[in-house]
Amino acid sequence: MHIVLHQPEIPGNTGNIGRTCVATGTPLHLIEPLGFRLDEKSIRRAGMDYWHQLEVHRYMNFETFTELHPGAKIWMATTKARHAYTEVSYGPDDYIMFGKESAGIPEEILVEREDSCIRIPMLPAIRSLNLSNSVAIVLYEALRQNGFGGMQQEGELHRLEWR
């Protein structure tokens, strides 16, 4: 699984998403321009001490990204989609793309990929969810569909034992 952020604007969101990617073993792909520098304190703070463990790739634009990943299955998360994120089948090597906080994925990109557009259902009075929350919701559904491969699925108590 791969997460793609198209022109993210808020460093704290990208930091949180980076931490989620580290926790799930998911590479993060950033399509420029970014609304911040990757060395900003807010990214490090949100990603905490995990940022150095993140597999992160940067691209000058969407065209460069698609040229470097020919044939990749790219799901486009957008409030404009007709299908819910739970209605599709994710493959283990799929890419899930999210747009910038203020505008989402440009319609010029979406219009050519209607069958790959997915949405998170919500009440009509809400414009959108927070970007890092949206990534977590969709990524974990995709991982669930693929059996959470390689992820720890059981926890242990630190001081006591389960009865």
CORGIHU-V990696 format. One record per residue. N is the residue number from 1. PSI is psi in whole degrees, -180 to 180 (none if undefined). BURIAL is 1 if it has 9 or more other C-alpha atoms within 8 Angstrom, else 0. D_CENTER is the distance of its C-alpha to the mean C-alpha in Angstrom with 2 decimals. Layout:
n=N psi=PSI burial=BURIAL d_center=D_CENTER
n=N psi=PSI burial=BURIAL d_center=D_CENTER
This chain:
n=1 psi=149 burial=1 d_center=9.52
n=2 psi=143 burial=1 d_center=7.29
n=3 psi=134 burial=1 d_center=3.87
n=4 psi=128 burial=1 d_center=5.64
n=5 psi=119 burial=1 d_center=6.49
n=6 psi=108 burial=1 d_center=9.89
n=7 psi=53 burial=1 d_center=12.42
n=8 psi=148 burial=1 d_center=10.90
n=9 psi=-26 burial=1 d_center=14.06
n=10 psi=116 burial=1 d_center=13.99
n=11 psi=-36 burial=1 d_center=14.11
n=12 psi=-39 burial=1 d_center=13.88
n=13 psi=-46 burial=1 d_center=10.46
n=14 psi=-37 burial=1 d_center=9.27
n=15 psi=-45 burial=1 d_center=11.52
n=16 psi=-42 burial=1 d_center=10.28
n=17 psi=-41 burial=1 d_center=6.65
n=18 psi=-42 burial=1 d_center=8.79
n=19 psi=-41 burial=1 d_center=10.95
n=20 psi=-40 burial=1 d_center=8.70
n=21 psi=-41 burial=1 d_center=7.89
n=22 psi=-43 burial=1 d_center=11.68
n=23 psi=-24 burial=0 d_center=12.59
n=24 psi=0 burial=0 d_center=11.17
n=25 psi=34 burial=0 d_center=12.16
n=26 psi=123 burial=1 d_center=8.93
n=27 psi=148 burial=1 d_center=9.33
n=28 psi=130 burial=1 d_center=7.39
n=29 psi=126 burial=1 d_center=8.75
n=30 psi=122 burial=1 d_center=10.02
n=31 psi=124 burial=1 d_center=12.21
n=32 psi=164 burial=1 d_center=15.21
n=33 psi=147 burial=0 d_center=16.89
n=34 psi=150 burial=1 d_center=15.14
n=35 psi=17 burial=1 d_center=16.71
n=36 psi=172 burial=0 d_center=17.63
n=37 psi=144 burial=0 d_center=18.74
n=38 psi=-12 burial=0 d_center=16.79
n=39 psi=8 burial=0 d_center=19.91
n=40 psi=146 burial=1 d_center=19.94
n=41 psi=-35 burial=0 d_center=20.90
n=42 psi=-31 burial=1 d_center=18.35
n=43 psi=-46 burial=1 d_center=15.46
n=44 psi=-39 burial=1 d_center=17.65
n=45 psi=-47 burial=1 d_center=18.60
n=46 psi=-37 burial=1 d_center=15.20
n=47 psi=-6 burial=1 d_center=14.20
n=48 psi=-141 burial=1 d_center=17.82
n=49 psi=16 burial=0 d_center=19.48
n=50 psi=-13 burial=1 d_center=16.54
n=51 psi=-36 burial=1 d_center=15.30
n=52 psi=-16 burial=0 d_center=17.92
n=53 psi=-6 burial=0 d_center=16.55
n=54 psi=133 burial=1 d_center=13.15
n=55 psi=108 burial=0 d_center=13.09
n=56 psi=138 burial=0 d_center=12.02
n=57 psi=142 burial=0 d_center=13.10
n=58 psi=146 burial=0 d_center=14.18
n=59 psi=145 burial=1 d_center=15.54
n=60 psi=-32 burial=1 d_center=18.16
n=61 psi=175 burial=1 d_center=17.00
n=62 psi=-36 burial=1 d_center=15.39
n=63 psi=-43 burial=0 d_center=18.68
n=64 psi=-43 burial=1 d_center=18.60
n=65 psi=-49 burial=1 d_center=15.16
n=66 psi=-33 burial=1 d_center=16.57
n=67 psi=-36 burial=0 d_center=19.87
n=68 psi=-12 burial=0 d_center=18.51
n=69 psi=60 burial=0 d_center=16.67
n=70 psi=138 burial=0 d_center=19.37
n=71 psi=2 burial=0 d_center=19.10
n=72 psi=140 burial=0 d_center=15.43
n=73 psi=116 burial=0 d_center=14.15
n=74 psi=116 burial=1 d_center=11.36
n=75 psi=133 burial=1 d_center=10.20
n=76 psi=110 burial=1 d_center=10.02
n=77 psi=120 burial=1 d_center=8.90
n=78 psi=146 burial=1 d_center=11.94
n=79 psi=-10 burial=1 d_center=14.74
n=80 psi=-6 burial=0 d_center=17.13
n=81 psi=157 burial=1 d_center=16.44
n=82 psi=-19 burial=0 d_center=19.21
n=83 psi=138 burial=1 d_center=17.51
n=84 psi=153 burial=1 d_center=15.67
n=85 psi=-20 burial=1 d_center=12.54
n=86 psi=-6 burial=0 d_center=15.15
n=87 psi=1 burial=0 d_center=17.53
n=88 psi=163 burial=0 d_center=16.03
n=89 psi=121 burial=0 d_center=16.25
n=90 psi=137 burial=0 d_center=13.42
n=91 psi=160 burial=0 d_center=14.81
n=92 psi=-19 burial=0 d_center=14.08
n=93 psi=13 burial=0 d_center=13.40
n=94 psi=158 burial=1 d_center=11.26
n=95 psi=137 burial=1 d_center=8.45
n=96 psi=118 burial=1 d_center=5.90
n=97 psi=140 burial=1 d_center=6.14
n=98 psi=146 burial=1 d_center=6.17
n=99 psi=179 burial=1 d_center=9.49
n=100 psi=155 burial=1 d_center=11.37
n=101 psi=-37 burial=1 d_center=12.48
n=102 psi=-20 burial=0 d_center=16.00
n=103 psi=-9 burial=0 d_center=15.83
n=104 psi=-162 burial=1 d_center=12.61
n=105 psi=134 burial=1 d_center=12.63
n=106 psi=140 burial=0 d_center=16.32
n=107 psi=-27 burial=0 d_center=18.50
n=108 psi=-31 burial=0 d_center=20.05
n=109 psi=-43 burial=0 d_center=16.97
n=110 psi=-42 burial=1 d_center=16.52
n=111 psi=-27 burial=0 d_center=20.25
n=112 psi=-4 burial=0 d_center=20.45
n=113 psi=39 burial=0 d_center=17.72
n=114 psi=-41 burial=0 d_center=18.67
n=115 psi=-14 burial=0 d_center=18.52
n=116 psi=6 burial=0 d_center=14.84
n=117 psi=133 burial=1 d_center=13.88
n=118 psi=156 burial=1 d_center=12.67
n=119 psi=157 burial=1 d_center=12.94
n=120 psi=119 burial=1 d_center=12.97
n=121 psi=141 burial=0 d_center=16.73
n=122 psi=168 burial=0 d_center=18.25
n=123 psi=148 burial=0 d_center=21.65
n=124 psi=-20 burial=0 d_center=22.72
n=125 psi=-12 burial=0 d_center=23.70
n=126 psi=129 burial=0 d_center=20.15
n=127 psi=-46 burial=0 d_center=18.42
n=128 psi=167 burial=0 d_center=14.81
n=129 psi=166 burial=0 d_center=12.99
n=130 psi=141 burial=0 d_center=11.67
n=131 psi=-47 burial=1 d_center=8.26
n=132 psi=-34 burial=1 d_center=7.47
n=133 psi=-42 burial=0 d_center=9.20
n=134 psi=-44 burial=1 d_center=7.51
n=135 psi=-46 burial=1 d_center=4.05
n=136 psi=-43 burial=1 d_center=6.88
n=137 psi=-52 burial=0 d_center=9.00
n=138 psi=-42 burial=1 d_center=7.52
n=139 psi=-45 burial=1 d_center=6.39
n=140 psi=-30 burial=0 d_center=9.86
n=141 psi=-44 burial=1 d_center=11.58
n=142 psi=-42 burial=1 d_center=10.70
n=143 psi=-40 burial=1 d_center=11.88
n=144 psi=-44 burial=0 d_center=14.81
n=145 psi=-25 burial=1 d_center=15.86
n=146 psi=18 burial=1 d_center=16.11
n=147 psi=18 burial=0 d_center=18.15
n=148 psi=44 burial=1 d_center=15.93
n=149 psi=122 burial=0 d_center=17.48
n=150 psi=1 burial=0 d_center=18.78
n=151 psi=145 burial=0 d_center=17.48
n=152 psi=127 burial=0 d_center=20.16
n=153 psi=-1 burial=0 d_center=20.89
n=154 psi=144 burial=0 d_center=24.02
n=155 psi=169 burial=0 d_center=24.86
n=156 psi=146 burial=0 d_center=28.21
n=157 psi=152 burial=0 d_center=30.11
n=158 psi=-44 burial=0 d_center=31.23
n=159 psi=-30 burial=0 d_center=34.76
n=160 psi=178 burial=0 d_center=35.65
n=161 psi=149 burial=0 d_center=35.45
n=162 psi=145 burial=0 d_center=34.25
n=163 psi=none burial=0 d_center=37.36
